[in-house]
């Protein structure tokens, strides 16, 4: 099996997929791309990372890529076997993507990601409020537990921890308990391996 992961050569959403691949012990090639290049637009017309090519077939969106890794390498235990627990893991991945991440992306879009002529700087004022609301729900649900679902690390933790890391870098106010939770999982060897590989660009 040949796996190619396309990213920016620095930690971004592609880190989620690199982390999942490292957790699975899957061999992969990391390819740094310019998202607006003709070469990459042929892979993902949206011009966004990550994208993954598996034996010539292309998959985009970090959630889809990570769920493929979990299913292709079930021995890694990235998703629970129990259907209810698996649905709970999906719930928290969805929560990370639609609630926790969106305020971060809102700020980024209207700061630098969108063309300057369509940015609305005033829109950024809503971002801290939205993030705080989602973080409070997450904090209450997690409590003093180490994992969001059951007693083992899963994609639920991977997506939430990565998003909390992004929030800290973007200078959002992350509750202390969530920072502690995130730091525990960021000490995992697979996470550190993914970060080192991305920072090295290979």
C-alpha positions, 0 to 999 in steps of 0.5 A, a space after each residue: 500500500 502506497 500512502 502519500 500525505 500532502 501538506 504545507 510543510 508545517 503543522 496545520 490540519 494535515 497534522 491530524 492525518 500525520 498523527 493518525 498515520 503515526 499512531 497506526 504505524 503506517 508507512 507514508 510519504 509526506 509531500 509539501 505542496 503549494 495549495 494554489 499550484 496547478 499540481 495540487 489543484 488537480 488533486 484537490 480543487 479547493 486548494 486546501 490541505 490535507 489531501 491523501 493519495 492511497 494507491 493512486 486514489 485521492 481522499 480529502 478532508 481531515 475527518 475522512 482521511 483519519 477515519 480511513 486510517 482508523 478503518 484501514 489499521 484497526 489494530 491501532 484502536 483509533 476508533 472503538 469497536 462498540 457501535 455506541 462508542 464509535 458514534 460517540 467518537 464521531 460526535 466529538 470529531 464532528 464537534 471539533 470540526 463544527 463547533 470548536 474549530 470554526 471560531 478559529 477559522 473565522 478569525 483566520 479567514 478575516 485576518 489573512 486567509 480570505 482575499 483582503 477585499 472580502 474580509 470583514 474585520 468586525 466579524 472576528 469579534 464573535 470568535 472568542 465568544 463562540 470558542 468560549 461557549 464550545 470550550 465550556 461544553 467540552 470542559 463539562 463533558 470531559 470532566 476529570 477524565 483522560 479520554 473523551 470516549 471510554 478508557 482509550 485514546 481515539 480520534 475523538 481525542 486526536 481532533 479535539 487536542 489538535 484543535 485546542 493546540 491551534 486555539 492556543 497558538 491563535 491566542 484564544 483563552 483555553 481553560 486550564 483543565 483543557 490545556 492540561 488534557 491536551 498537553 498529556 496527549 501531545 506527549 504521545 510519541 506518535 504526535 511528536 513524530 508527526 510534528 517533527 516530520 512535518 517541521 522537517 518537511 519530509 
